[in-house]
Amino acid sequence: MAKAAQRPSETSSASGEDSGPASTARAIPDDIASLRYEQARDELVRIVARLEAGQLPLEESLTLWERGEALAAHCQSWLDQAEQRLAGGAGAEDEAGAADGADQDDDGDAKDAEDEG
């Protein structure tokens, strides 16, 4: 069975504290924390469009603004985690490439035992 992807809001340190970017600001509401990146981004786009239209009462605008900030923080935590995963994978590939290169001479050809002696 395939392992389910872990959402950024579910990542935690050994002490049980949330170590994601969202923990540095306000807590992300559970209904937002359960959204996938695409869902959060799409809702954020709709909120921005409503705010830019400027036809909302002040209180509703403030409520939407706050939700938009929480959605943006959630999206950023997804992007930060994706960047960390890519950086971690790139580091492992670089190390493997360096190890493979040890068996090649300057031209990229395989070294012979005679070349080393």
JOCORMO-V878781 format. One record per backbone hydrogen bond with DSSP energy under -0.5 kcal/mol. NH is the residue of the N-H (numbers start at 1). CO is the residue of the C=O. If there is no record, write none. Layout:
# JOCORMO-V878781
nh	co
NH	CO
NH	CO
This chain:
# JOCORMO-V878781
nh	co
7	5
10	7
11	7
11	8
13	17
16	13
19	11
23	20
24	21
25	22
32	29
33	29
34	30
35	32
40	36
41	37
42	38
43	39
44	40
45	41
46	42
47	43
48	44
49	45
50	46
51	47
52	48
53	49
54	50
54	51
55	50
61	57
62	58
63	59
64	60
65	61
66	62
67	63
68	64
69	65
70	66
71	67
72	68
73	69
74	70
75	71
76	72
77	73
78	74
79	75
80	76
81	77
82	78
83	79
84	80
85	81
86	82
87	83
88	84
89	85
90	86
91	87
92	88
93	89
94	90
95	91
96	92
97	93
98	94
99	95
100	96
101	97
102	98
102	99
103	100
104	101
105	109
108	105
111	103
116	112
117	113
117	114
